[in-house]
């Protein structure tokens, strides 16, 4: 038990300090090369003008760098390399073997997903910074981003179905249900839905705090299910996010950007399936559901009824437009995130 606690919590703390050390280097280059938007967004992904959003964010978007999400996927990679190297150079120390958390059954897939989706997001961030791409405001066309996410999801679905032999899902208090050949389709659907929750990245520190709660919940679930490699992997991401948040308590020094949100949202999906707790994902990641749901409601209302439900979508920008201070919105979303993450974790653990 001592080794298990040290593995999950100790390595998470180690990840935090690695992130703290790397952040000044990252921010130096982000500011040196002015990796922020050269002009604030005036259009939504569908091409519709967004004058309210532009008014609220025109100053911040053009002087705060994107791509800060590099921190939250580079730190786990570095931590993994360090512990693998320790095992390689000191093979006789059994404790180092136990602390290593890179394993085929538990962490290969979330690591692949984190890196692959983050690199797609990084490409999009570069396009946005330099005004490239087909999207009217600069950046990768949404349909292209969606295609790449579906491709990553398809690889993950294949891994679960063909390599791990998984085709069932657990529903708390009810038991397992078999999806058979429909399992891969369901996996892709869930990843795309979680990816859509990435619209929550819009206020200083908001997404970072919300994702800390969600990844902490899955670290806890995995720990109690004795999936220690998964628990450690999730906890390492939490450590990296805490380092990110240290420098981004409002006002933010840099943004997660697409490289952070795409990597983290897709990885969250994989962790939900690996811990067989995907049915509580909408609870654990409830703020992402609020953000994506409010954007969908706004879109459908405008298309079918010709009017808006919110002043501006997603919900946190609506509250901002109503006059709520951004820091108050952020902190209240953090509270909601923690409460629902705990509820989702409890349902999973007692539902078995």
C-alpha positions as CSV (number, residue, x, y, z in Angstrom):
1,X,0.0,0.0,0.0
2,X,2.9,2.4,0.8
3,X,4.3,1.8,-2.7
4,X,0.9,2.3,-4.3
5,X,0.3,5.6,-2.5
6,X,3.9,6.7,-3.3
7,X,3.4,5.7,-7.0
8,X,0.2,7.7,-7.5
9,X,0.5,10.7,-5.2
10,X,4.3,11.0,-5.2
11,X,4.7,10.9,-8.9
12,X,1.8,13.3,-9.3
13,X,3.6,15.8,-7.0
14,X,6.8,15.1,-9.0
15,X,4.9,16.0,-12.2
16,X,3.8,19.3,-10.6
17,X,7.4,20.3,-9.9
18,X,8.5,19.3,-13.4
19,X,5.8,21.5,-14.8
20,X,6.8,24.4,-12.5
21,X,10.4,24.1,-13.7
22,X,9.4,23.9,-17.4
23,X,6.9,26.7,-17.5
24,X,9.3,29.6,-17.5
25,X,11.1,28.0,-20.5
26,X,7.8,27.5,-22.3
27,X,6.5,31.0,-21.6
28,X,9.9,32.5,-22.7
29,X,9.4,31.1,-26.2
30,X,5.7,31.8,-26.3
31,X,6.3,35.5,-25.7
32,X,9.6,35.7,-27.6
33,X,7.9,34.5,-30.8
34,X,4.6,36.2,-30.0
35,X,2.5,33.1,-30.3
36,X,-0.9,34.7,-29.9
37,X,-3.6,35.7,-32.3
38,X,-2.7,38.7,-34.4
39,X,-6.3,39.7,-34.4
40,X,-9.2,38.7,-32.2
41,X,-11.8,36.4,-33.4
42,X,-14.8,38.0,-35.1
43,X,-16.5,34.9,-36.4
44,X,-17.7,31.6,-35.1
45,X,-16.7,28.2,-36.7
46,X,-19.8,28.3,-38.8
47,X,-18.8,31.8,-40.2
48,X,-21.4,33.8,-38.3
49,X,-20.2,37.1,-36.8
50,X,-19.6,37.2,-33.0
51,X,-19.4,40.9,-32.1
52,X,-20.1,40.4,-28.4
53,X,-17.3,37.8,-28.1
54,X,-15.0,40.1,-30.0
55,X,-15.8,43.0,-27.7
56,X,-15.3,40.9,-24.5
57,X,-12.0,39.3,-25.6
58,X,-10.3,41.5,-28.2
59,X,-7.6,42.8,-25.8
60,X,-6.8,39.4,-24.2
61,X,-6.7,37.3,-27.4
62,X,-4.1,39.5,-29.0
63,X,-1.5,39.6,-26.2
64,X,-1.8,36.3,-24.3
65,X,0.0,33.3,-26.0
66,X,-1.8,30.1,-27.1
67,X,-0.2,26.7,-26.9
68,X,0.3,26.6,-23.1
69,X,-1.3,23.1,-23.4
70,X,2.1,21.9,-24.5
71,X,2.9,21.8,-20.8
72,X,0.2,19.3,-19.9
73,X,1.3,16.7,-22.5
74,X,5.0,17.2,-22.5
75,X,5.3,16.8,-18.7
76,X,3.7,13.3,-18.7
77,X,6.0,12.3,-21.5
78,X,9.0,13.5,-19.6
79,X,7.9,11.8,-16.4
80,X,7.4,8.5,-18.2
81,X,10.8,8.7,-19.8
82,X,12.5,9.5,-16.5
83,X,10.9,6.4,-14.7
84,X,11.6,4.2,-17.7
85,X,15.2,5.3,-17.7
86,X,15.5,4.6,-14.0
87,X,14.3,1.0,-14.6
88,X,16.7,0.6,-17.5
89,X,19.8,1.9,-15.6
90,X,19.0,0.4,-12.2
91,X,17.2,-2.9,-13.1
92,X,18.0,-4.5,-9.8
93,X,15.9,-2.0,-7.8
94,X,12.5,-3.6,-7.7
95,X,10.8,-0.5,-6.3
96,X,11.7,1.3,-9.5
97,X,9.9,-1.4,-11.5
98,X,6.8,-0.9,-9.3
99,X,6.9,2.9,-9.8
100,X,7.1,2.6,-13.6
101,X,3.6,3.2,-14.9
102,X,3.9,2.7,-18.7
103,X,2.1,-0.6,-19.5
104,X,0.5,-2.1,-22.6
105,X,-2.8,-2.9,-21.0
106,X,-3.3,0.3,-19.1
107,X,-1.4,3.3,-20.4
108,X,-0.2,2.8,-24.0
109,X,-3.6,3.9,-25.4
110,X,-4.1,7.0,-23.3
111,X,-0.6,8.1,-23.9
112,X,-1.0,7.7,-27.7
113,X,-4.3,9.5,-27.6
114,X,-2.9,12.4,-25.5
115,X,0.1,12.9,-27.9
116,X,-1.8,12.3,-31.2
117,X,-4.7,14.7,-30.4
118,X,-2.4,17.3,-28.8
119,X,-0.3,17.4,-32.0
120,X,-3.5,17.9,-34.1
121,X,-4.4,20.7,-31.7
122,X,-0.9,22.2,-31.9
123,X,-1.1,22.3,-35.7
124,X,-4.4,24.2,-35.3
125,X,-2.9,26.6,-32.8
126,X,-0.1,27.4,-35.2
127,X,-2.7,28.0,-38.0
128,X,-4.6,30.4,-35.7
129,X,-1.5,32.3,-34.6
130,X,-0.4,32.9,-38.2
131,X,-3.8,33.3,-39.7
132,X,-3.5,30.2,-41.9
133,X,-6.0,27.6,-42.8
134,X,-9.5,27.5,-44.3
135,X,-11.3,28.6,-41.2
136,X,-12.3,32.3,-41.6
137,X,-10.6,33.4,-38.4
138,X,-7.5,31.4,-39.1
139,X,-7.0,27.8,-38.0
140,X,-7.9,24.3,-39.2
141,X,-11.3,23.9,-40.7
142,X,-13.7,22.4,-38.1
143,X,-14.6,19.5,-40.4
144,X,-10.9,18.6,-40.7
145,X,-10.4,18.7,-37.0
146,X,-13.4,16.5,-36.5
147,X,-12.2,14.0,-39.1
148,X,-8.8,13.7,-37.3
149,X,-10.5,13.2,-33.9
150,X,-12.7,10.5,-35.4
151,X,-9.6,8.9,-36.8
152,X,-7.9,8.9,-33.4
153,X,-11.1,7.6,-31.8
154,X,-11.3,4.8,-34.4
155,X,-7.8,3.7,-33.5
156,X,-8.8,3.7,-29.8
157,X,-12.0,1.8,-30.5
158,X,-10.0,-0.8,-32.5
159,X,-7.5,-1.2,-29.7
160,X,-10.3,-1.8,-27.1
161,X,-12.2,-4.2,-29.3
162,X,-9.5,-6.1,-31.1
163,X,-6.5,-6.0,-28.7
164,X,-8.2,-5.8,-25.3
165,X,-11.3,-7.8,-26.2
166,X,-13.7,-5.3,-24.7
167,X,-17.2,-5.0,-26.0
168,X,-19.2,-4.5,-22.8
169,X,-20.0,-1.4,-20.7
170,X,-20.7,-1.2,-17.0
171,X,-23.8,0.7,-15.8
172,X,-23.7,1.5,-12.0
173,X,-26.2,-0.6,-10.0
174,X,-27.3,-2.5,-13.1
175,X,-24.3,-4.4,-14.3
176,X,-22.6,-5.0,-17.6
177,X,-24.3,-4.7,-21.0
178,X,-22.9,-6.0,-24.2
179,X,-22.7,-3.8,-27.3
180,X,-21.0,-6.3,-29.5
181,X,-20.0,-4.9,-32.9
182,X,-21.6,-1.5,-31.9
183,X,-18.9,-1.0,-29.2
184,X,-16.5,0.8,-31.6
185,X,-19.2,3.2,-32.8
186,X,-20.2,4.0,-29.3
187,X,-16.5,4.7,-28.4
188,X,-16.2,7.1,-31.3
189,X,-19.4,8.8,-30.4
190,X,-18.3,9.4,-26.8
191,X,-14.9,10.7,-27.8
192,X,-16.4,13.2,-30.3
193,X,-19.0,14.3,-27.6
194,X,-16.2,14.9,-25.0
195,X,-14.1,16.7,-27.6
196,X,-17.0,19.1,-28.2
197,X,-16.8,20.0,-24.5
198,X,-13.5,21.7,-25.3
199,X,-15.4,24.9,-25.9
200,X,-15.1,25.4,-22.2
201,X,-11.6,26.8,-22.7
202,X,-12.5,30.5,-22.9
203,X,-11.8,32.2,-19.5
204,X,-8.6,32.5,-17.5
205,X,-8.0,29.3,-15.6
206,X,-11.5,27.9,-16.3
207,X,-10.7,24.8,-18.3
208,X,-7.6,23.9,-16.2
209,X,-9.5,23.8,-12.9
210,X,-12.4,21.9,-14.4
211,X,-10.1,19.2,-15.9
212,X,-8.2,18.8,-12.7
213,X,-11.4,17.8,-11.0
214,X,-12.3,15.3,-13.8
215,X,-8.9,13.7,-14.0
216,X,-8.6,13.5,-10.2
217,X,-11.9,11.6,-10.2
218,X,-10.7,9.0,-12.7
219,X,-7.4,8.7,-10.8
220,X,-9.4,7.9,-7.7
221,X,-11.6,5.4,-9.5
222,X,-8.6,3.7,-11.0
223,X,-6.8,3.6,-7.6
224,X,-9.7,2.0,-5.8
225,X,-10.0,-0.5,-8.7
226,X,-6.3,-1.4,-8.4
227,X,-5.6,0.0,-11.9
228,X,-2.5,1.7,-10.5
229,X,-0.8,2.5,-13.8
230,X,-4.0,4.3,-15.0
231,X,-4.3,6.1,-11.7
232,X,-0.8,7.3,-11.9
233,X,-1.1,8.4,-15.5
234,X,-4.2,10.4,-14.6
235,X,-2.5,11.8,-11.5
236,X,0.5,12.9,-13.5
237,X,-1.8,14.9,-15.8
238,X,-3.4,16.4,-12.7
239,X,0.1,17.4,-11.5
240,X,0.9,19.0,-14.9
241,X,-2.5,20.8,-14.8
242,X,-1.8,22.2,-11.4
243,X,1.5,23.6,-12.6
244,X,-0.4,25.1,-15.5
245,X,-3.0,26.6,-13.2
246,X,-0.3,28.0,-10.9
247,X,0.7,30.4,-13.7
248,X,-2.9,30.9,-14.9
249,X,-4.8,32.0,-11.9
250,X,-6.6,35.0,-13.4
251,X,-5.2,36.9,-15.2
252,X,-3.8,34.0,-17.4
253,X,-0.2,34.1,-18.5
254,X,-0.9,31.7,-21.4
255,X,-3.8,29.7,-22.7
256,X,-4.2,25.9,-23.0
257,X,-5.2,26.3,-26.7
258,X,-6.3,23.5,-28.9
259,X,-3.2,21.5,-28.2
260,X,-4.2,21.3,-24.6
261,X,-8.0,20.9,-25.0
262,X,-7.9,18.3,-27.8
263,X,-5.3,16.2,-26.0
264,X,-7.0,16.3,-22.6
265,X,-10.6,15.9,-23.8
266,X,-9.8,12.8,-25.9
267,X,-7.6,11.3,-23.2
268,X,-10.4,11.7,-20.6
269,X,-12.6,9.6,-22.9
270,X,-10.0,6.8,-23.0
271,X,-9.6,6.8,-19.2
272,X,-13.4,6.6,-18.8
273,X,-13.5,3.4,-20.9
274,X,-10.3,1.9,-19.3
275,X,-11.9,2.3,-15.9
276,X,-15.2,0.9,-17.2
277,X,-17.0,4.0,-15.9
278,X,-18.0,5.8,-19.1
279,X,-21.6,6.1,-18.0
280,X,-20.6,8.5,-15.3
281,X,-18.4,10.6,-17.6
282,X,-21.2,13.1,-18.2
283,X,-21.4,13.6,-14.4
284,X,-17.7,13.7,-13.8
285,X,-17.2,16.1,-16.7
286,X,-20.5,18.0,-16.1
287,X,-19.0,21.5,-16.8
288,X,-18.0,20.2,-20.3
289,X,-21.5,19.0,-20.8
290,X,-22.8,22.4,-19.8
291,X,-20.5,24.2,-22.3
292,X,-21.2,21.8,-25.2
293,X,-24.9,21.6,-24.5
294,X,-25.4,25.3,-24.3
295,X,-23.6,25.7,-27.6
296,X,-25.7,23.0,-29.2
297,X,-28.9,24.6,-27.9
298,X,-27.9,28.0,-29.2
299,X,-27.1,26.5,-32.6
300,X,-30.4,24.6,-32.9
301,X,-32.4,27.5,-31.7
302,X,-30.9,29.9,-34.2
303,X,-31.3,27.4,-37.1
304,X,-34.9,26.3,-36.4
305,X,-36.4,29.2,-34.5
306,X,-34.3,32.1,-35.8
307,X,-33.5,33.4,-32.3
308,X,-30.9,32.9,-29.6
309,X,-31.4,31.4,-26.2
310,X,-28.2,32.8,-24.8
311,X,-26.7,36.2,-25.3
312,X,-23.6,34.3,-26.5
313,X,-22.7,30.7,-26.2
314,X,-21.3,28.7,-24.5
315,X,-22.8,29.3,-21.1
316,X,-19.8,30.8,-19.4
317,X,-19.6,33.5,-22.1
318,X,-23.3,34.2,-21.6
319,X,-22.7,34.8,-17.9
320,X,-19.8,37.0,-18.8
321,X,-22.0,39.0,-21.2
322,X,-24.5,39.5,-18.5
323,X,-21.9,41.2,-16.4
324,X,-20.5,38.4,-14.2
325,X,-16.8,39.0,-13.4
326,X,-14.8,36.3,-15.2
327,X,-13.0,35.2,-12.0
328,X,-16.4,34.6,-10.3
329,X,-17.6,32.5,-13.3
330,X,-14.3,30.5,-13.2
331,X,-14.4,29.8,-9.5
332,X,-18.0,28.8,-9.5
333,X,-17.4,26.4,-12.3
334,X,-14.5,25.0,-10.3
335,X,-16.9,24.4,-7.4
336,X,-19.4,22.7,-9.7
337,X,-16.6,20.6,-11.3
338,X,-15.4,19.3,-7.9
339,X,-18.9,18.5,-6.6
340,X,-19.9,16.6,-9.7
341,X,-16.5,14.8,-10.0
342,X,-17.0,13.5,-6.4
343,X,-20.6,12.5,-7.2
344,X,-19.5,10.6,-10.3
345,X,-16.7,8.9,-8.4
346,X,-19.0,7.8,-5.6
347,X,-21.6,6.5,-8.0
348,X,-19.0,4.4,-9.8
349,X,-17.4,2.9,-6.6
350,X,-20.6,2.1,-4.7
351,X,-22.5,1.1,-7.9
352,X,-20.4,-2.0,-8.3
